[in-house]
Amino acid sequence: MPRSTPRRTAHRVGVLLLPLLLLVVAACSAGPSQRPPVAYRDAEQQVTPQPQTPGPAPVPPLGPSVQESLTWDDCTEQTRGELGVPALPAGMTFACSRLPTTLDSPEAPGRGTARSAVISAGSGQVPLVVLGDIGGEPGTAFAARMALRLPPELLRTFRVIGMDRRGTGESDSADCIPVERRNAILGFDPRATDRTTLDRLVDSVRDASQQCLLSLDERLQAYDTWRTAADLEELRLELGVPKLHAIGRGEAARVLTTYTERFPESVGRMVLDGAPDPQLDAIAQGEAQAQGGEQVFDRFAADCAARGCPLGPDPRRTVADLVERTRAAPLPGTSVTAGKITQAVLLGLQDRDAWPGLAQALAAANRGDGSAVAAMVAPLVESTPPAPARLDGDMITSCNDTTLRVPPQRSTEIAADWSARFPLFGGVFAQRLVWCGLWPVPQQALPVPHTPGLPPLPVISTAHDAAVPALGSDHMAEQLPSGVVLRWLGAGHGAVGRSECATTAVTRFLVDGVVPTEGMACPG
């Protein structure tokens, strides 16, 4: 169980001491105080009462929907095929549309407009926007897949709305990095720690940034979380609803917290299904992810060994040896290098149900057959219309969301340190810091959420999440004035649709307005 954070601990201690303090005051008083309630004055000091921070607002009503502006076309069969499912649940349909958005901003006008792909799943009356990580599958596919996991009682009230975020899917996609550069960046030696070797990664990143700048021009810095939050507000207006109800998984939680800062009057019932630590910079965030990835891999290895999996009695040693053998050259007849193997492991750890398949893919690679690993990482590097390669949108948005730029010498030091402490994933996350070194610096970083008076915002903290460490989600709940932490003791990225307990709590909150009990824990 993650330990309680200082703010909540202090609050609870204060609650326990308050009755005792009142008894002491009463015992020392001869009668009712005649002091005025606004100030205390003596010969040495005057104390003015501090303004009270407003508590959470009530859970917003679901609200009536007025006439929406979007025009929808049935895309059920197309979506079923893209999801790769043989049949859909009874009554499940999908409809597709386009959301007009603007690429302009007050500091950079003239960028023009774009149209974002959106999808609607189910037949409920109230829109529920579902957002996934920028580096994951396009938002329309993510929302459609999520709709298949949600319970009927939720779908009777809500229809799930997905949106391809800026630079991804069919939303003015950022398909700008040459494929050979994508392969070089994601397939780079994860154990490289010397300056000469890392300079080759810098060269690939430099070429990628130059190509994207030439291709996107003034639109390059329009792909970020700040403006994606504005897209959500435009989506709310087009849907004709008074409040935005939403679930944001992992990195997408920052889209929702940015939305709460920019459009607090429009915040409805929102759930953060895992969330990055809002107080950490890119270096601290990467270190936390590397450490968290190692811990989740240990859990995967123990589970694998207990099942008698094909990686043998010591899966960590088997994978470590495989990575070492492919550092200098890919597996024969493939482009599967040490970097891509490590990326595949990170992807596979995100879904607990996919762990047996991950073990099979790694065992095959250990025998020289890298086809399964290649298939796992292919969406990151290969554009298959209508979906562009995921690396482009991930890199551009990540770099536009942070003002931190790490000098080459510092990157080398970090790579050496993290590779020693986190042997499987340290180098991968150190190299992500290199990605942004040559990109334009944004004018502002993402805001740290702090707006008081918002409705309750449940934040799910997953104990074993390779993408978002549990402690980061705990800190997000602490940072939000109305945050309420709900803990899932299981493994994977995202509890909604995976944990029956967490999904039930989220359903009760979204449908009935019942706020989860602070610190509630769901079994793994």
C-alpha positions in Angstrom: 0.0 0.0 0.0 1.4 3.4 -0.9 2.1 5.4 2.3 -0.1 8.4 3.2 1.3 11.8 2.1 2.1 14.6 4.5 -0.9 16.8 3.8 -3.5 14.2 4.4 -1.6 12.9 7.5 -1.5 16.4 9.0 -5.2 16.8 8.3 -6.1 13.5 10.0 -3.9 14.4 13.0 -5.5 17.8 13.2 -8.9 16.1 13.3 -7.9 14.0 16.2 -6.4 16.9 18.2 -9.2 19.3 17.7 -11.6 17.9 20.3 -8.8 17.8 22.9 -7.9 21.5 22.1 -11.5 22.5 22.5 -11.7 20.9 25.9 -8.6 22.7 27.0 -9.9 26.0 25.9 -13.3 25.4 27.6 -11.5 24.5 30.9 -9.5 27.7 30.8 -12.4 30.1 30.0 -14.7 31.7 32.5 -17.4 32.2 30.0 -18.2 33.0 26.4 -15.5 35.0 24.6 -16.3 38.6 23.9 -13.5 39.1 21.4 -14.6 40.2 17.9 -14.4 37.3 15.3 -12.2 39.1 12.8 -9.0 39.9 14.7 -6.9 39.5 17.9 -4.8 42.3 19.2 -2.5 42.7 22.2 0.6 44.8 22.8 2.8 42.9 20.4 0.7 41.3 17.6 -2.4 41.3 15.6 -3.6 38.1 13.9 -6.1 38.4 11.1 -8.1 35.2 10.1 -6.9 33.6 6.9 -9.4 33.3 4.1 -11.0 29.8 3.9 -10.2 27.7 0.9 -13.5 26.5 -0.5 -14.2 22.8 -0.3 -15.1 20.6 -3.2 -18.2 21.5 -5.1 -21.1 19.1 -5.2 -21.0 16.3 -7.8 -22.4 17.9 -10.9 -25.7 16.7 -12.3 -25.5 14.8 -15.5 -27.5 17.6 -17.1 -29.8 17.8 -20.1 -28.3 17.7 -23.5 -29.4 20.4 -26.0 -29.2 19.9 -29.8 -25.7 18.8 -30.7 -23.9 20.1 -33.8 -22.0 17.1 -34.8 -23.2 14.9 -37.7 -22.6 11.2 -37.2 -22.2 8.4 -39.7 -22.5 4.7 -38.9 -19.0 3.1 -38.7 -19.9 -0.1 -36.8 -18.4 -2.6 -39.2 -15.3 -0.6 -40.0 -14.6 -0.1 -36.3 -15.2 -3.8 -35.5 -12.6 -4.7 -38.2 -10.1 -2.2 -36.9 -10.5 -3.6 -33.3 -10.0 -7.1 -34.6 -13.0 -8.6 -32.8 -15.1 -11.2 -34.5 -18.4 -10.0 -33.1 -19.8 -7.1 -31.0 -22.0 -7.3 -27.9 -25.7 -7.1 -28.7 -26.8 -3.5 -29.3 -23.2 -2.1 -29.5 -22.9 0.3 -32.5 -20.3 2.9 -33.4 -20.8 6.2 -35.2 -18.0 8.5 -36.5 -17.8 12.3 -37.1 -15.3 15.1 -37.4 -14.8 17.9 -34.8 -13.6 21.3 -36.2 -10.7 22.6 -34.1 -8.4 25.6 -34.4 -4.6 25.4 -34.4 -4.4 29.1 -33.3 -3.4 30.4 -29.9 -3.1 34.0 -28.5 0.7 33.8 -28.7 0.8 32.2 -32.2 -2.2 33.2 -34.4 -2.5 32.2 -38.0 -2.0 28.5 -37.7 -5.3 27.7 -39.2 -7.9 25.0 -38.5 -8.0 21.2 -38.4 -10.6 18.5 -38.0 -10.3 15.9 -35.3 -11.7 12.4 -35.7 -14.3 11.4 -33.1 -16.3 8.3 -32.4 -19.5 7.5 -30.4 -20.1 4.1 -28.9 -23.3 2.8 -27.5 -26.8 4.4 -27.2 -26.7 6.1 -23.8 -28.0 9.7 -23.6 -25.1 11.4 -21.8 -21.7 11.8 -23.5 -18.7 10.4 -21.6 -15.4 11.3 -23.2 -12.6 8.7 -22.8 -9.0 9.6 -23.4 -5.9 7.5 -23.6 -2.1 8.1 -23.6 -0.6 10.1 -26.5 1.8 7.3 -27.3 -0.9 4.6 -27.3 -3.5 3.7 -29.9 -5.5 6.5 -31.5 -8.2 7.9 -29.2 -11.1 6.7 -31.3 -9.8 3.1 -31.2 -9.0 3.4 -27.5 -12.5 4.6 -26.7 -14.1 1.9 -28.9 -12.1 -0.8 -27.1 -12.9 0.7 -23.7 -16.6 0.7 -24.6 -16.4 -3.1 -25.0 -15.0 -3.4 -21.4 -17.5 -1.1 -19.6 -20.5 -2.6 -17.7 -24.0 -2.4 -19.1 -25.3 -0.2 -16.3 -22.8 2.5 -17.3 -23.6 2.2 -21.0 -27.3 2.5 -20.3 -26.6 6.1 -19.1 -23.6 7.1 -21.2 -22.5 6.9 -24.7 -18.7 6.7 -24.9 -17.0 9.5 -27.0 -13.4 9.1 -28.2 -11.3 11.6 -30.0 -8.0 11.3 -31.9 -5.8 13.7 -30.1 -3.7 16.3 -32.0 -1.0 14.7 -34.1 -2.5 11.2 -33.8 -4.9 9.0 -35.8 -6.9 11.0 -38.3 -6.7 14.3 -36.4 -4.4 16.3 -38.6 -1.8 13.7 -37.8 1.9 14.5 -37.3 3.3 12.0 -39.8 6.6 13.7 -40.2 9.5 11.6 -39.0 11.2 9.4 -41.7 10.7 5.7 -41.0 14.4 5.0 -40.8 14.7 7.6 -38.1 11.9 6.1 -36.1 13.6 2.7 -36.3 16.9 4.3 -35.2 15.3 6.2 -32.3 13.2 3.4 -30.9 15.7 0.6 -31.7 18.7 2.4 -30.1 20.9 0.5 -27.8 19.3 0.8 -24.4 22.6 0.2 -22.6 24.6 2.9 -24.4 26.2 5.2 -21.9 29.2 6.8 -23.7 29.0 10.2 -25.3 30.2 8.9 -28.8 27.4 6.3 -29.0 24.7 8.6 -27.7 25.7 11.2 -30.3 24.3 8.9 -32.9 21.0 9.1 -31.2 21.3 12.9 -31.1 21.9 12.8 -34.9 18.7 10.8 -35.5 16.7 13.1 -33.2 18.1 16.2 -35.0 17.0 14.8 -38.4 13.6 14.0 -37.0 13.1 17.5 -35.6 14.2 19.1 -38.8 11.9 17.0 -40.9 8.9 17.7 -38.6 9.7 21.5 -38.6 9.8 21.5 -42.5 6.6 19.4 -42.7 4.5 21.1 -40.0 6.1 24.6 -40.0 4.1 26.9 -37.7 1.8 24.0 -36.7 4.6 22.1 -34.9 4.0 23.7 -31.5 0.2 23.5 -31.8 0.3 19.8 -30.9 0.3 19.9 -27.1 -1.8 19.2 -24.1 -2.7 22.8 -23.4 -4.5 23.1 -26.8 -5.9 19.6 -26.6 -7.8 20.8 -23.5 -9.3 23.5 -25.7 -10.3 20.8 -28.2 -12.2 19.1 -25.3 -14.1 22.3 -24.6 -15.0 22.6 -28.3 -16.1 19.0 -28.2 -18.3 19.8 -25.2 -19.9 22.7 -27.0 -20.5 20.6 -30.2 -22.1 17.9 -28.1 -24.4 20.4 -26.5 -23.8 19.5 -22.9 -23.4 21.9 -19.9 -20.6 19.9 -18.3 -17.8 17.6 -19.6 -17.9 14.1 -18.1 -14.7 12.2 -18.8 -12.2 9.4 -18.0 -8.5 10.1 -18.7 -6.1 7.2 -18.5 -2.4 7.7 -17.6 -0.8 10.6 -19.4 -4.2 11.7 -20.7 -5.0 12.6 -17.1 -2.9 15.7 -17.6 -5.3 16.7 -20.4 -8.2 16.6 -17.9 -6.3 18.5 -15.2 -5.3 21.1 -17.7 -9.0 21.3 -18.7 -9.9 21.9 -15.0 -7.5 24.8 -14.9 -8.7 26.4 -18.2 -12.4 25.7 -18.0 -13.3 25.1 -14.3 -17.0 26.0 -14.9 -17.3 23.2 -17.4 -16.0 20.4 -15.3 -18.4 17.5 -14.8 -17.9 14.1 -13.4 -14.2 13.2 -14.2 -12.0 10.2 -13.3 -8.3 10.1 -13.6 -7.3 6.4 -14.2 -3.7 6.7 -13.2 -1.9 10.1 -13.5 1.7 11.4 -13.8 3.1 13.2 -10.7 2.3 16.9 -11.4 5.3 18.2 -9.4 8.0 16.2 -11.2 10.1 17.6 -14.1 10.9 15.3 -17.1 14.1 14.0 -15.4 12.4 13.0 -12.2 9.4 11.6 -14.1 11.7 9.5 -16.3 13.6 8.2 -13.2 10.3 7.3 -11.5 9.1 5.4 -14.6 12.3 3.5 -15.0 12.1 2.4 -11.3 8.4 1.5 -11.7 9.0 -0.5 -14.9 11.7 -2.6 -13.1 9.3 -3.3 -10.2 6.5 -4.4 -12.6 8.9 -6.5 -14.6 9.9 -8.3 -11.4 6.2 -9.1 -10.8 5.9 -10.3 -14.4 9.0 -12.5 -14.0 7.7 -14.0 -10.7 4.3 -14.7 -12.3 6.0 -16.2 -15.4 8.2 -18.5 -13.4 5.3 -19.6 -11.2 3.4 -20.6 -14.4 6.4 -22.5 -15.8 6.6 -20.1 -18.7 8.9 -20.5 -21.7 11.4 -18.0 -20.4 12.8 -20.5 -17.9 13.2 -20.4 -14.2 14.9 -16.9 -14.3 13.0 -14.8 -16.8 14.9 -11.6 -15.9 18.2 -13.2 -16.7 16.8 -14.7 -20.0 15.5 -11.3 -21.1 18.7 -9.5 -20.0 20.8 -12.0 -22.0 18.6 -11.5 -25.1 19.0 -7.7 -24.8 22.7 -8.0 -24.5 22.9 -10.3 -27.6 21.0 -7.8 -29.8 22.8 -4.7 -28.8 25.2 -4.7 -31.7 23.0 -6.3 -34.3 19.3 -7.2 -34.7 17.9 -10.7 -34.7 18.7 -12.4 -38.1 16.4 -11.3 -40.9 14.6 -8.7 -38.8 15.0 -5.1 -37.5 14.4 -6.3 -33.9 17.2 -4.8 -31.9 17.8 -4.5 -28.1 15.9 -1.2 -28.1 12.8 -2.7 -29.8 12.9 -5.7 -27.4 12.9 -3.4 -24.4 10.1 -1.2 -26.0 8.0 -4.4 -26.5 8.5 -5.4 -22.9 7.2 -2.0 -21.7 4.2 -2.2 -24.0 3.4 -5.8 -22.9 3.6 -5.0 -19.2 0.8 -2.5 -19.5 -1.9 -5.2 -19.9 -1.9 -8.0 -17.2 -3.9 -10.2 -19.5 -1.2 -9.9 -22.2 1.6 -11.2 -20.0 1.4 -14.8 -21.3 1.6 -13.5 -24.9 4.6 -11.3 -23.9 6.4 -14.3 -22.5 5.8 -16.3 -25.7 7.0 -13.4 -27.9 10.2 -13.0 -25.8 10.8 -16.7 -25.8 10.5 -16.9 -29.6 12.9 -14.0 -29.9 15.3 -15.8 -27.7 15.2 -18.7 -30.2 15.9 -16.3 -33.0 12.3 -15.6 -34.2 11.6 -11.9 -33.7 8.3 -11.7 -35.6 6.1 -11.4 -32.6 8.2 -8.7 -31.0 8.3 -6.8 -34.4 4.5 -6.9 -34.5 4.3 -5.5 -31.0 6.4 -2.4 -31.8 5.3 -2.0 -35.4 2.5 0.6 -34.6 5.2 2.8 -33.0 7.3 3.1 -36.2 5.1 2.2 -39.2 2.3 4.3 -40.7 -0.6 2.1 -41.8 -3.3 4.5 -43.1 -5.4 5.8 -41.7 -3.3 5.5 -38.5 0.2 7.2 -38.6 3.1 5.9 -36.6 2.6 6.6 -32.9 6.2 7.9 -32.3 5.6 11.2 -34.1 2.7 12.4 -32.0 4.2 11.1 -28.8 7.5 12.8 -29.4 6.1 16.2 -30.5 3.5 16.4 -27.8 5.9 15.3 -25.0 8.5 17.9 -26.1 5.9 20.6 -26.4 4.6 19.9 -22.9 7.9 20.5 -21.1 10.3 23.4 -21.1 13.2 21.2 -19.9 16.0 20.6 -22.3 18.8 18.3 -21.1 22.3 19.1 -22.4 24.2 16.2 -24.0 26.8 15.9 -21.2 24.0 15.7 -18.6 22.2 13.1 -20.7 25.3 11.0 -20.8 25.6 11.1 -17.0 21.9 10.3 -16.5 22.2 7.3 -18.9 25.1 5.9 -17.0 23.4 6.3 -13.6 20.0 5.0 -14.6 21.4 2.0 -16.6 23.3 0.9 -13.5 20.4 1.3 -11.2 17.6 0.2 -13.6 19.3 -2.3 -15.9 16.4 -3.1 -18.2 14.6 0.3 -18.5 17.0 2.9 -17.3 18.6 3.6 -20.6 15.2 3.7 -22.4 13.9 6.5 -20.2 17.3 8.3 -20.3 17.1 8.4 -24.0 13.6 10.0 -24.0 15.3 13.0 -22.4 17.5 13.2 -25.6 14.4 13.3 -27.8 13.5 16.9 -26.8 17.1 18.3 -26.7 16.9 19.9 -30.2 13.2 20.7 -30.3 11.9 24.3 -29.9 11.2 25.3 -26.3 7.6 26.0 -25.6 6.7 29.3 -24.0 5.1 27.7 -21.0 5.0 24.4 -19.2 1.8 22.7 -18.3 0.0 24.2 -15.3 0.2 22.4 -11.9 -3.4 21.8 -11.0 -4.5 23.9 -8.1 -8.0 25.4 -8.8 -10.2 25.1 -5.6 -13.9 24.6 -5.6 -14.0 21.9 -8.2 -16.2 18.8 -7.9 -14.7 15.6 -6.4 -12.1 14.1 -8.8 -11.4 10.4 -8.1 -7.8 9.4 -9.0 -7.1 5.7 -9.4 -3.6 4.7 -8.2 -2.5 1.3 -9.6 0.0 -0.6 -7.4 2.0 -2.1 -10.4 1.8 0.2 -13.4 4.8 0.3 -15.7 3.7 3.6 -17.4 2.5 5.6 -14.4 4.0 4.9 -10.9 1.4 4.5 -8.1 3.1 7.2 -6.1 2.7 9.7 -8.9 -1.1 9.1 -8.9 -1.2 9.5 -5.1 0.6 12.8 -5.5 -1.9 13.9 -8.2 -4.7 13.2 -5.8 -3.0 15.2 -3.1 -2.3 18.1 -5.4 -5.9 18.4 -6.6 -7.9 20.3 -3.9 -10.8 18.0 -4.6 -8.8 14.8 -5.4 -10.0 11.5 -3.9 -7.6 8.6 -4.2 -8.8 5.1 -5.0 -6.2 2.3 -5.0 -6.1 -0.8 -7.1 -3.6 -3.4 -5.9 -3.3 -5.1 -9.2 -1.0 -4.8 -12.2 -1.5 -3.1 -15.5 -2.0 0.4 -17.0 -5.5 1.5 -16.2 -7.9 -0.1 -13.8 -11.2 0.9 -15.4 -12.4 -2.1 -17.4 -9.9 -4.4 -15.7 -10.6 -4.3 -12.0 -14.2 -5.2 -11.3 -14.0 -3.4 -8.0 -12.5 -0.2 -9.4 -14.9 -0.2 -12.4 -17.9 -0.6 -10.0 -16.7 2.4 -7.9 -16.2 4.5 -11.1 -19.6 3.4 -12.4 -21.4 4.4 -9.2 -19.6 7.8 -9.3 -20.4 8.5 -12.9 -24.0 7.2 -12.9 -25.2 7.9 -9.4 -22.8 10.6 -8.2 -21.5 8.4 -5.3 -17.9 9.6 -4.5 -15.5 6.7 -3.7 -14.4 6.5 -0.1 -11.0 8.3 0.3 -8.2 5.6 0.3 -10.5 2.8 -0.7 -8.5 -0.2 -1.9 -9.5 -2.7 -4.5 -7.8 -6.2 -4.5 -5.4 -7.1 -7.2 
